[in-house]
Amino acid sequence: MIIDYLVLSIILFCLGIVGVISRRNVFTVFMAIELMLNAANLAFIALSRLHESMDGQVLAMLVMAVAAAEAALALAVVILLHKHTGKLDTNVFSLLKG
Amino acid sequence: MIAQWLFFGFATLAVLGALGLVLFRHPMNGAMCFIVTLISLAGLYALLSASLLFALQLIVYAGAIMSLILFIIMFLNIQITDLPEEKGRWTFFFGGIVLIAPIGLFLLKIVKTLPESSTTIIGDNFGGVKKVGMVLFRDWLLPFEIVSILLLVALVGAVVLAGKKEMAS
């Protein structure tokens, strides 16, 4: 039974990676990263149920806090880039290429 | 038995929502699908008897973070013509699946070696506020404080980034 939860978490994580590498929309890429964080959370909580200890759930809470901080910063960056170029294409955002 | 059916229902909804997120062209549709995934993940947490995480997933993730993302998507007022032209989307999608499949199968093989255990709901307040809080403030105090500093830094950074620039010159 626990294995089913872990398999689901692997499927969600792989879908998140596929979303990151196959899409060019900034928002979709960002939400695919959030999907990967959620898959990791599911694995943490399933393993916490397996060992009947609380540490996995505490780690999942910390991951949620990190995701909230990431959302705030990433969305501010997206607004700035949209103001700057008027586009939402990740291929346009190559300012660091030199 | 009913937990089994609930698990399959929530798992199907979660995978369908993730597929919708990856495949829909407009980010608004993708965000709506992603909310379905988040809510069904909350149901799975409840099945794993993590009651505090169930509430936090609904309030913080599906409530706060996703409404922030939806607000920004609506704020930018994205028309269908503003979206990037993704001609090779399907090619990249199937190519990505081919690329990721070996890693996924490897992880599956690792998971299969774990011991089998049932997921019946544990009583005794497992996953409740008191037990999680005890572990959080006793064993994980330092990471907790570091996360609070991280949130403060993200707050200041977001204000600096999105705020109005007032140059001196």
Boltz contact constraints between the chains, C-beta under 6 A:
constraints:
  - contact:
      token1: [A, 1]
      token2: [B, 118]
      max_distance: 6.0
  - contact:
      token1: [A, 1]
      token2: [B, 119]
      max_distance: 6.0
  - contact:
      token1: [A, 2]
      token2: [B, 117]
      max_distance: 6.0
  - contact:
      token1: [A, 3]
      token2: [B, 111]
      max_distance: 6.0
  - contact:
      token1: [A, 6]
      token2: [B, 111]
      max_distance: 6.0
  - contact:
      token1: [A, 8]
      token2: [B, 11]
      max_distance: 6.0
  - contact:
      token1: [A, 10]
      token2: [B, 104]
      max_distance: 6.0
  - contact:
      token1: [A, 10]
      token2: [B, 107]
      max_distance: 6.0
  - contact:
      token1: [A, 12]
      token2: [B, 18]
      max_distance: 6.0
  - contact:
      token1: [A, 14]
      token2: [B, 100]
      max_distance: 6.0
  - contact:
      token1: [A, 14]
      token2: [B, 104]
      max_distance: 6.0
  - contact:
      token1: [A, 15]
      token2: [B, 18]
      max_distance: 6.0
  - contact:
      token1: [A, 15]
      token2: [B, 22]
      max_distance: 6.0
  - contact:
      token1: [A, 17]
      token2: [B, 100]
      max_distance: 6.0
  - contact:
      token1: [A, 18]
      token2: [B, 96]
      max_distance: 6.0
  - contact:
      token1: [A, 18]
      token2: [B, 97]
      max_distance: 6.0
  - contact:
      token1: [A, 18]
      token2: [B, 100]
      max_distance: 6.0
  - contact:
      token1: [A, 19]
      token2: [B, 22]
      max_distance: 6.0
  - contact:
      token1: [A, 21]
      token2: [B, 96]
      max_distance: 6.0
  - contact:
      token1: [A, 22]
      token2: [B, 92]
      max_distance: 6.0
  - contact:
      token1: [A, 22]
      token2: [B, 93]
      max_distance: 6.0
  - contact:
      token1: [A, 22]
      token2: [B, 96]
      max_distance: 6.0
  - contact:
      token1: [A, 24]
      token2: [B, 84]
      max_distance: 6.0
  - contact:
      token1: [A, 24]
      token2: [B, 86]
      max_distance: 6.0
  - contact:
      token1: [A, 25]
      token2: [B, 27]
      max_distance: 6.0
  - contact:
      token1: [A, 25]
      token2: [B, 84]
      max_distance: 6.0
  - contact:
      token1: [A, 27]
      token2: [B, 27]
      max_distance: 6.0
  - contact:
      token1: [A, 27]
      token2: [B, 73]
      max_distance: 6.0
  - contact:
      token1: [A, 28]
      token2: [B, 27]
      max_distance: 6.0
  - contact:
      token1: [A, 28]
      token2: [B, 30]
      max_distance: 6.0
  - contact:
      token1: [A, 31]
      token2: [B, 21]
      max_distance: 6.0
  - contact:
      token1: [A, 31]
      token2: [B, 34]
      max_distance: 6.0
  - contact:
      token1: [A, 35]
      token2: [B, 18]
      max_distance: 6.0
  - contact:
      token1: [A, 38]
      token2: [B, 41]
      max_distance: 6.0
  - contact:
      token1: [A, 45]
      token2: [B, 45]
      max_distance: 6.0
  - contact:
      token1: [A, 45]
      token2: [B, 48]
      max_distance: 6.0
  - contact:
      token1: [A, 45]
      token2: [B, 50]
      max_distance: 6.0
  - contact:
      token1: [A, 49]
      token2: [B, 48]
      max_distance: 6.0
  - contact:
      token1: [A, 50]
      token2: [B, 117]
      max_distance: 6.0
  - contact:
      token1: [A, 54]
      token2: [B, 131]
      max_distance: 6.0
  - contact:
      token1: [A, 54]
      token2: [B, 132]
      max_distance: 6.0
  - contact:
      token1: [A, 54]
      token2: [B, 135]
      max_distance: 6.0
  - contact:
      token1: [A, 57]
      token2: [B, 50]
      max_distance: 6.0
  - contact:
      token1: [A, 57]
      token2: [B, 53]
      max_distance: 6.0
  - contact:
      token1: [A, 57]
      token2: [B, 132]
      max_distance: 6.0
  - contact:
      token1: [A, 58]
      token2: [B, 135]
      max_distance: 6.0
  - contact:
      token1: [A, 58]
      token2: [B, 136]
      max_distance: 6.0
  - contact:
      token1: [A, 58]
      token2: [B, 140]
      max_distance: 6.0
  - contact:
      token1: [A, 60]
      token2: [B, 53]
      max_distance: 6.0
  - contact:
      token1: [A, 62]
      token2: [B, 143]
      max_distance: 6.0
  - contact:
      token1: [A, 62]
      token2: [B, 147]
      max_distance: 6.0
  - contact:
      token1: [A, 64]
      token2: [B, 60]
      max_distance: 6.0
  - contact:
      token1: [A, 65]
      token2: [B, 147]
      max_distance: 6.0
  - contact:
      token1: [A, 68]
      token2: [B, 65]
      max_distance: 6.0
  - contact:
      token1: [A, 69]
      token2: [B, 150]
      max_distance: 6.0
  - contact:
      token1: [A, 69]
      token2: [B, 151]
      max_distance: 6.0
  - contact:
      token1: [A, 69]
      token2: [B, 154]
      max_distance: 6.0
  - contact:
      token1: [A, 71]
      token2: [B, 65]
      max_distance: 6.0
  - contact:
      token1: [A, 71]
      token2: [B, 68]
      max_distance: 6.0
  - contact:
      token1: [A, 72]
      token2: [B, 154]
      max_distance: 6.0
  - contact:
      token1: [A, 72]
      token2: [B, 158]
      max_distance: 6.0
  - contact:
      token1: [A, 73]
      token2: [B, 154]
      max_distance: 6.0
  - contact:
      token1: [A, 73]
      token2: [B, 157]
      max_distance: 6.0
  - contact:
      token1: [A, 73]
      token2: [B, 158]
      max_distance: 6.0
  - contact:
      token1: [A, 75]
      token2: [B, 72]
      max_distance: 6.0
  - contact:
      token1: [A, 76]
      token2: [B, 158]
      max_distance: 6.0
  - contact:
      token1: [A, 76]
      token2: [B, 161]
      max_distance: 6.0
  - contact:
      token1: [A, 76]
      token2: [B, 162]
      max_distance: 6.0
  - contact:
      token1: [A, 79]
      token2: [B, 162]
      max_distance: 6.0
  - contact:
      token1: [A, 80]
      token2: [B, 161]
      max_distance: 6.0
  - contact:
      token1: [A, 82]
      token2: [B, 76]
      max_distance: 6.0
  - contact:
      token1: [A, 89]
      token2: [B, 84]
      max_distance: 6.0
